[in-house]
Amino acid sequence: MSATVRPFSKLLVANRGEIAVRVIRGAQALGYRTVAVYSDADRDALHVRLADEAVHIGPAPAAESYLSIERLIAAARASGAEAIHPGYGFLSERAEFAQAVQDAGLVFIGPDAESIAAMGNKSASKRLMIDAGVPCVPGYQGDDQRDETLIAEARRIGLPVMVKAAAGGGGRGMRIVDDESGLAAAIASARSEAANAFGSGELLIEKAVLDARHVEIQVFGDRHGQVVHFGERDCSVQRRNQKVVEEAPSPAVDDALRERMGSAAVTAARAVHYVGAGTVEFMLAADGSFYFLEMNTRLQVEHPVTEMVYGVDLVEWQLRVAAGAPLPLTQDAILARRRGAAIEVRLCAEDADADYHPQTGRVLSWRPPHGVGVRVDAGLFTGLEIGPYYDSMQAKLIAWGETRDAARLRLLQALDDTTLLGVTSNRDFLRRIVAHPAFAAGEVTTGFLARHLPPDAATAPDATLVALAAVALYRRDQRQLADAHGLDHELLGWHSSHATPTALNLRWRDHDLVATIALQPGGRYVVQVGDDVRTITVVDGDDAHFVYVRDGLRRRAQLAFDGDAVWIDAEQTTACFDDRSLAPVQGAAPGSDGRLLAHSDGRIVAVHVQPGAHVERAQVLLVLEAMKMEFQLSLPVAGRVETVGVQVGEQVRARQLLLQLTPDANTP
């Protein structure tokens, strides 16, 4: 059956978060009425607030809401929507969803189901690309999925190899293996993660092209036989095989290479009769050779960099093409519009200093950046509750400039001007990437983070940040004291008792710190942290911020209080400090007492031990799934398991006790 193609005026967005906000705003700007869908967890989400109408589609777990084809079709019918935009993730690359939309007589904003099916399985799509003459990485994409077959094929191809889920994307179900002893475990882990994320445990094996660039081509097709490309995006900076920073154009691609890669991408799109927005992904080697990875049959997270460089609205193009209109521009006209450079970073609720573990909590303060050439796509607002059910990405910051370095400097400023308090984010990590000399020089490959910013356990924070947190807590306590006794805040600083230093016991992550603070006339605070002394003069401020002078420089600190804790954004760093002045100072390493705590909200997907068992140090005890990723949990001590407090399938909260063991007496 041919796809439904007709004009429409009302659009349902079958997604959530920043992409739902992006599509809703774009559609409304063009005069379309919009319908949002939401789960129990998203009742107050920004996309729900912005849409003209909203339909509840089920409980928080995605399988019962955003992944339910039946509920989404029912929502479209109930609201009178004539078209459905899938966004990205969730059902956006499920052929059965596109087919169901088509069967319901609705317009699907995307390619036909047949095109999605052809590219939706990486093994099948790779065979198709080989037949079409598109360069491909050597590998195995066969139907025999037995572990022994995959291991044998990996040996034949030669290590290192990439074990990849045949379905889905986003870095899930992917493992790099460079030691044969890790093959079996990598296959089992990738298969489990792929089955949970995409409903299919099918895998393929590819030769790992190390120290290469991940470069993709934006393509667009219409129903009049036209297929064009918008040049490339460089997405080489990745963690866990997921993109972190994207830019256009790539600093490694010249006009001749752009023409070759663009031509290959158009060939790939034509091979599946592609309609709408899509992306053909390649690995680009240092010698200029490139290899097909996969085709994403949807709008990409990183589409804004293309929009800013080429001056187009890809969502507008999607809507017009879905209604049957031809592409607005020819290939030559598109390439002639290329101007400047744009760089995007993904702001995620995750802890980059703790193996990128996803984070949950309530947003206490969200202040996006503004400025010339700066764009923010976000689903955030102050008061938003970030749960464990969905992807950790919360916003995208994009900066454009006449040159790559102009865009980079604007992005650095935008990151400095971004405040997200209440939930740990990767903002500071993103700044370190963009400020790194190798990134500034354009020397970026998929090994960038491993080479230049390897994961490292966080050490004690800078004494200045500790001092600022101490000042914030001290000032808050003094204001509360003044309010309780009806005193003027201004008078507190002159009370003689303030000549006596006050010691604050602070906890940052799992580190205990002592800050001794003394207030002097003129709003001057002298704070000692260990052997370091900082003098900070507060000029102005309240519970949300204060302006201070340190070493002759005037700066601003953004604040948010949560009980006895303060979140602070200052000195290009964000941190949370707990005031534990009334609690004993602890010194043990996390887990050394035999308690295994959940690092975030999530779901238990495997329990490997039972009470009474003896376990070794760093042995995998449980597997926790959070924000679509699996985390193998262990303890830094050996011992006897006393209790296991959870079972497979159970939802757990951050810092919930999962397991207790008695450490061996000789455990260091």
ROPADREN-565446 format. One record per residue (C-alpha): residue in one letter; x, y, z. Coordinates in steps of 0.1 Angstrom, whole numbers, padded with zeros to 4 digits, always signed. Each point is the difference from the previous one (the first is absolute). Layout:
REM ROPADREN-565446
AXYZ
...
END
This chain:
REM ROPADREN-565446
M+0000+0000+0000
S+0014+0034-0009
A+0006+0025+0028
T-0027+0025+0009
V+0009+0034-0016
R-0023+0030+0004
P-0001+0034+0015
F-0006+0001+0038
S-0005+0027+0026
K+0002-0019+0033
L+0031-0019+0011
L+0006-0024+0029
V+0036-0002+0012
A+0007-0036+0012
N+0029+0009+0022
R+0011+0020+0031
G+0027+0022+0013
E+0020+0025-0021
I-0009-0015-0034
A-0037+0002+0007
V+0005+0036+0010
R+0020+0006-0032
V-0026-0015-0023
I-0030+0016+0018
R+0015+0035-0002
G+0011-0005-0036
A-0034-0013-0011
Q-0019+0028+0019
A+0022+0026-0018
L-0013-0014-0033
G-0036+0002+0011
Y-0006-0037+0009
R-0020-0009+0031
T+0020-0024+0022
V-0008-0029+0024
A+0024-0012+0026
V-0001-0035+0017
Y+0012-0006+0035
S+0006-0028+0025
D-0007+0002+0038
A+0036+0013+0004
D-0005+0028-0025
R-0033+0015+0012
D+0017+0034+0005
A+0026-0002-0027
L+0008+0030-0022
H-0012-0017-0032
V-0034-0006+0016
R-0002+0037+0011
L+0009+0013-0035
A-0023-0022-0022
D-0035+0011-0009
E-0013-0032+0014
A+0014-0030+0019
V-0010-0036+0004
H+0010-0023+0029
I+0013-0033-0014
G+0009-0021+0031
P+0024-0007+0028
A+0036+0012+0002
P+0018-0030-0014
A+0005+0006-0037
A-0013-0034-0010
E-0034+0009+0014
S-0001+0035-0015
Y+0024+0015-0026
L+0007-0035-0014
S-0037-0010-0003
I-0011+0003-0036
E-0036-0007+0009
R-0001+0028+0025
L+0016+0025-0023
I-0024-0008-0028
A-0029+0003+0024
A+0013+0034+0012
A+0002+0012-0036
R-0036-0011-0007
A-0013+0014+0033
S+0016+0034-0007
G-0009+0002-0037
A+0037+0002-0010
E+0005-0008-0037
A+0038-0006+0002
I+0025-0014+0024
H+0036+0012+0005
P+0021-0027+0017
G+0029+0022+0011
Y+0031-0022+0007
G+0005-0030+0022
F-0030-0020+0012
L-0020-0011-0030
S+0015+0023-0026
E+0019-0028-0018
R-0026-0027+0005
A-0014-0010-0034
E-0031-0015+0017
F-0008+0034+0015
A+0002+0018-0034
Q-0021-0028-0014
A-0026+0003+0027
V-0002+0038-0005
Q-0005-0006-0037
D-0026-0027+0006
A-0019+0024+0022
G-0003+0024-0029
L+0024+0025+0016
V+0031+0018-0014
F+0033-0013+0014
I+0026+0028+0002
G+0029-0021-0012
P+0009-0027-0026
D-0022-0028-0011
A-0001-0032+0021
E+0018-0019-0027
S+0030+0024+0002
I+0001-0001+0038
A-0001-0038-0002
A+0028-0001-0025
M+0023+0021+0021
G-0013-0010+0034
N+0020-0032+0003
K+0037+0008-0002
S+0009-0034-0014
A-0025+0002-0028
S+0007+0036-0008
K+0037-0007-0002
R-0006-0028-0026
L-0022+0025-0019
M+0027+0026+0000
I+0027-0024-0012
D-0023-0009-0029
A-0005+0038-0008
G+0038+0006+0000
V+0002+0020+0032
P+0033-0006+0018
C-0006-0022+0031
V+0021-0011+0030
P+0011-0037-0002
G-0021-0021+0024
Y-0026-0027+0006
Q-0037+0007-0004
G-0014-0035-0004
D-0031-0017+0013
D+0018-0026+0021
Q+0000+0017+0034
R+0015-0027+0022
D+0027+0013+0023
E+0025-0025-0014
T-0006+0013-0035
L+0004+0036+0010
I+0032-0008+0019
A+0014-0019-0030
E-0009+0029-0023
A+0017+0025+0023
R+0031-0021-0001
R-0002-0001-0038
I-0004+0037-0003
G+0028+0007+0025
L-0001+0020+0032
P-0008+0026+0009
V-0037-0004-0010
M-0032+0018+0007
V-0029-0021+0012
K-0032+0019-0010
A-0037-0004+0004
A-0015-0006-0034
A-0031+0020+0010
G-0002+0035+0015
G+0028+0025+0007
G+0011+0026+0024
G+0030-0020+0011
R-0020-0026+0018
G+0009-0036-0006
M+0035+0009-0011
R+0033-0013+0013
I+0036+0004-0012
V+0020-0032+0006
D+0038+0001-0003
D+0008-0032+0020
E-0014-0034-0010
S-0006-0009+0037
G-0027+0027+0001
L-0019-0011-0031
A-0026-0023+0017
A-0008+0026+0027
A-0003+0028-0025
I-0024-0020-0022
A-0022-0009+0030
S+0000+0035+0013
A-0007+0016-0034
R-0028-0025-0007
S-0017+0006+0033
E+0002+0038-0003
A-0012-0002-0036
A-0029-0023+0009
N-0011+0024+0028
A+0003+0031-0021
F-0012-0011-0034
G-0018-0033+0005
S+0026-0019-0020
G+0032-0016+0011
E+0014-0004-0036
L+0036+0010-0003
L+0026+0007-0027
I+0038+0001+0002
E+0021+0027-0017
K+0036+0007-0002
A+0006+0029+0024
V+0014+0029-0019
L+0020+0017+0028
D+0011+0036+0002
A-0024+0009-0028
R-0026+0027-0003
H-0037-0006+0002
V-0013+0021-0029
E-0036+0000-0012
I-0019+0015-0029
Q-0034+0016+0003
V-0022-0011-0029
F-0035+0009-0011
G-0023-0015-0025
D-0035+0008-0014
R-0027-0019-0019
H+0010+0016-0032
G+0032-0019-0004
Q+0024+0025+0015
V+0027-0009+0025
V+0024+0026+0013
H+0026+0003+0028
F+0010+0028+0023
G+0037-0008+0004
E+0014-0016+0031
R-0001+0001+0038
D+0030-0011+0020
C-0012-0020+0031
S+0033-0015+0011
V+0000+0011+0036
Q-0019-0029+0016
R-0004-0018+0034
R-0014-0035+0002
N-0003+0001-0038
Q-0024+0029+0003
K+0005+0034-0014
V+0009+0029+0024
V+0011+0027-0024
E-0010+0005-0036
E+0011+0026-0026
A-0004+0011-0035
P+0019+0001-0022
S+0027-0025+0010
P+0035+0015+0004
A+0013-0032-0018
V-0022+0002-0031
D+0009+0021-0031
D-0022+0007-0030
A+0012-0030-0019
L-0006-0024+0029
R-0034+0016+0007
E-0010-0007-0036
R+0010-0036+0003
M-0016-0006+0033
G-0032+0019-0010
S-0002-0020-0032
A+0003-0033+0019
A-0027+0011+0025
V-0024+0009-0028
T+0007-0034-0016
A-0009-0016+0033
A-0032+0020+0003
R-0011-0008-0036
A+0006-0037+0006
V-0029+0000+0024
H-0022+0026-0018
Y+0005+0024+0029
V-0025+0028+0008
G+0005+0026+0027
A+0029+0007+0023
G+0026-0026+0006
T+0037-0004+0009
V+0026-0023-0015
E+0028-0006+0025
F+0036-0008-0010
M+0033-0007+0017
L+0027+0022-0016
A+0035-0012+0002
A+0031+0022+0001
D+0008-0008-0036
G-0033+0013-0012
S-0017-0034-0005
F-0034-0003+0014
Y-0024-0029+0009
F-0037-0002+0004
L-0012-0006+0035
E-0038+0004-0001
M-0028+0022-0011
N-0022+0017+0025
T-0035+0003-0015
R-0010+0030+0020
L+0009+0035+0011
Q+0033-0001+0020
V+0007+0015+0034
E+0027+0021-0016
H-0021+0015-0029
P+0003+0036+0014
V+0036+0003-0011
T-0011-0007-0036
E-0028+0024+0003
M+0022+0028+0012
V+0027-0005-0026
Y-0024-0004-0029
G-0027+0024+0011
V-0029-0025-0003
D-0026-0014+0023
L+0001-0038-0003
V-0033-0005+0019
E-0017+0024-0024
W+0014-0021-0029
Q-0013-0032+0016
L-0035+0014+0003
R-0001+0013-0035
V+0014-0032-0016
A-0024-0021+0021
A-0029+0020-0015
G+0013-0008-0035
A+0020+0032-0009
P+0033-0002-0019
L+0033+0009+0017
P+0003+0038+0002
L+0036+0001-0012
T+0022-0018-0025
Q+0033-0016+0009
D+0021+0029-0014
A-0022+0026+0018
I+0004-0019+0033
L+0038-0001-0002
A+0002+0036-0010
R-0018+0010+0033
R+0028-0015+0022
R+0013+0027+0023
G+0022-0001+0031
A+0001-0028+0025
A-0022-0013+0028
I+0008-0022+0030
E-0026-0018+0023
V+0005-0016+0034
R-0025-0023+0018
L-0008+0011+0035
C-0008-0032+0019
A-0011-0009+0035
E+0031-0022+0006
D+0031+0000+0021
A+0030+0001-0024
D+0023-0006+0030
A-0017-0032+0010
D+0000-0020-0033
Y-0028+0022-0014
H-0026-0015+0023
P-0034+0016-0006
Q-0014+0023+0027
T-0035+0007+0012
G-0016+0027+0021
R-0018+0033+0000
V+0013+0029-0020
L+0004+0028+0026
S+0012+0026-0025
W+0002+0001-0038
R+0015+0030-0017
P+0007-0005-0037
P+0025+0022-0018
H-0008+0028-0025
G+0020+0018-0026
V+0007+0006-0036
G+0005-0033-0019
V-0011-0021+0030
R-0030-0024-0001
V-0014-0022+0028
D-0023-0030-0006
A-0012-0012+0034
G-0029-0015+0019
L+0012+0014+0033
F-0015+0024+0025
T+0004+0007+0037
G-0020-0025+0020
L+0003-0028-0026
E+0003-0035+0015
I+0026-0021-0020
G-0008-0037+0005
P+0017-0032-0010
Y-0022-0010-0029
Y+0013+0018-0030
D+0032+0012-0016
S+0024+0021+0020
M+0002+0028-0026
Q-0019+0031+0012
A+0011+0027-0023
K+0023+0010-0029
L+0021+0031-0002
I+0010+0011-0035
A+0022+0029-0011
W+0007+0014-0035
G+0028+0021-0012
E+0016+0012-0032
T+0029-0023+0008
R+0003-0032+0020
D+0019+0017+0027
A-0025+0029+0002
A-0027-0027+0005
R+0021-0017+0026
L+0006+0031+0020
R-0037+0009+0000
L-0008-0035+0012
L+0025+0003+0028
Q-0017+0032+0011
A-0034-0016-0003
L+0011-0029+0022
D+0013+0025+0026
D-0034+0018-0002
T-0020-0033+0005
T-0012-0008+0035
L-0015-0034+0009
L-0003-0006+0037
G-0017-0028+0019
V+0011-0029-0022
T+0036-0008-0009
S+0007+0007-0037
N+0029-0003-0024
R+0002+0038-0006
D+0035+0003+0015
F+0012-0030-0019
L-0013+0015-0033
R+0019+0032+0008
R+0032-0020+0005
I-0005-0016-0034
V-0007+0032-0019
A+0029+0019+0017
H+0025-0028-0006
P+0029+0010-0023
A-0004-0031-0021
F-0037+0007-0006
A+0008+0036-0008
A+0025-0012-0026
G-0026-0023-0016
E+0020-0031+0009
V-0030-0021+0009
T-0006-0038-0004
T-0022-0025+0017
G+0029-0005+0024
F+0000+0036+0011
L-0014-0005+0035
A+0021-0031+0007
R+0032+0019-0010
H-0006+0035+0014
L-0027-0003+0027
P+0000-0035+0013
P-0025-0009+0028
D+0016+0007+0033
A-0014-0002+0036
A-0008+0035+0011
T+0023+0014+0026
A-0006+0027+0025
P-0014+0032-0015
D+0020+0032-0003
A+0002+0019+0033
T-0016+0031-0015
L-0032-0019-0009
V-0001-0015+0035
A+0005+0035+0015
L-0028+0014-0021
A-0023-0029+0011
A+0008+0007+0036
V-0007+0037-0005
A-0034-0008-0016
L-0010-0024+0028
Y+0012+0025+0027
R-0019+0029-0015
R-0031-0021-0004
D+0002-0011+0037
Q+0005+0036+0011
R-0030+0012-0020
Q-0022-0027+0015
L+0013+0009+0035
A-0008+0037-0006
D-0035-0008-0013
A-0007-0022+0029
H+0008+0027+0025
G-0012+0030-0020
L+0034+0015-0005
D+0013+0021-0028
H+0023-0022-0022
E+0024+0029-0003
L+0006+0000+0037
L+0011-0036+0002
G+0034+0007-0015
W+0009+0024+0028
H-0009-0023+0029
S+0031-0006+0021
S-0006-0038+0000
H+0009-0001-0037
A+0036+0006+0009
T+0001-0036+0010
P+0006-0023-0030
T-0027-0026-0008
A+0009-0034-0012
L-0022-0016-0026
N+0002-0038-0007
L-0008-0004-0037
R-0004-0030-0022
W+0008+0001-0037
R-0008-0033-0017
D+0016-0025+0024
H+0027+0024+0013
D-0003+0017+0034
L+0014+0035+0003
V+0002+0026+0027
A-0003+0037-0008
T+0007+0025+0028
I-0016+0034-0007
A+0003+0034+0017
L-0020+0031-0010
Q+0018+0033+0001
P-0014+0035-0005
G-0010+0010-0035
G-0014-0034-0009
R+0034-0016-0001
Y+0002-0037+0007
V+0033-0018+0008
V-0004-0037-0006
Q+0026-0027+0007
V-0002-0033-0018
G+0028-0023+0011
D+0032+0020-0006
D-0017+0024-0024
V-0014+0034+0010
R-0024+0019-0022
T-0013+0035+0006
I-0033+0007-0016
T-0019+0033+0001
V-0037-0002-0007
V-0013+0031-0017
D-0036-0009-0005
G-0023-0031+0000
D-0028-0021+0012
D-0009-0037+0002
A+0002-0004-0038
H+0034+0017-0006
F+0026+0023+0014
V+0026+0023-0016
Y+0034-0003+0015
V+0036+0013-0004
R+0030-0023+0002
D+0035+0010-0007
G-0012+0033-0014
L-0024-0016-0025
R-0038+0004+0003
R-0020-0032-0008
R-0034-0015+0005
A-0011-0033+0017
Q-0033-0016-0008
L-0016-0019+0029
A-0028-0024+0008
F-0007-0014+0035
D-0014-0034+0006
G-0005-0006+0037
D+0035-0001+0015
A+0017+0000-0034
V+0010+0028-0023
W+0005-0003-0037
I+0024+0026-0013
D+0011+0011-0035
A+0031+0021+0001
E+0035+0001-0013
Q-0011-0019-0031
T-0009-0030+0022
T-0033-0014+0014
A-0001-0020+0033
C-0022-0010+0028
F+0012+0002+0037
D-0019-0015+0029
D+0002+0018+0033
R+0007-0028+0024
S+0011+0022+0029
L-0023-0019+0024
A+0010-0034-0013
P+0033-0020+0006
V+0026+0004-0027
Q+0004-0033-0018
G+0032-0012-0018
A-0008-0033-0015
A+0001-0006-0038
P-0035-0006-0015
G-0009-0037+0003
S+0029-0009+0023
D-0025-0007+0028
G-0016-0027-0021
R-0031+0019-0010
L-0009+0001-0036
L-0021+0031-0008
A-0018+0009-0033
H+0019+0028-0017
S-0033+0012-0016
D-0036-0008-0004
G-0005-0030-0022
R-0010-0037-0004
I+0018-0031+0010
V+0005-0023-0030
A+0023-0026+0015
V+0009-0014+0034
H+0032-0021+0000
V+0004-0009+0036
Q-0021-0014+0029
P+0003+0004+0038
G+0027-0022+0014
A+0022+0002-0031
H+0036+0012+0003
V+0009+0026-0026
E+0033+0015-0011
R+0009+0036-0002
A-0014+0017-0032
Q-0021-0031-0008
V-0032+0010-0019
L-0029-0004+0025
L-0029+0016-0016
V-0009+0017-0033
L-0020+0032+0001
E-0017+0015-0031
A-0004+0038+0001
M-0008+0024-0029
K+0002-0029-0025
M+0036-0010+0011
E+0011-0030+0020
F+0024+0004+0029
Q+0019-0029+0016
L+0002+0007+0038
S+0027-0013+0022
L+0017+0008+0033
P+0037+0009+0008
V+0001-0027+0026
A-0002-0038+0002
G-0023-0017+0025
R-0031-0021+0009
V-0034+0012-0014
E-0024+0005+0029
T-0030+0014-0018
V-0012+0007-0035
G-0028+0025+0003
V-0012+0001-0036
Q-0012-0024-0027
V+0000+0001-0038
G-0025+0024-0014
E-0001+0022+0031
Q+0001+0038-0003
V+0024+0015+0024
R+0008+0036+0011
A+0034+0017+0001
R+0020-0009+0031
Q-0023-0029+0008
L+0017-0029+0018
L+0002-0029-0025
L+0023-0024+0017
Q+0019-0004+0033
L+0031-0021+0005
T+0024-0005+0029
P+0035+0010-0012
D+0028-0025+0005
A+0022+0009+0029
N+0030+0002-0023
T-0017+0022-0026
P+0021+0032-0004
END
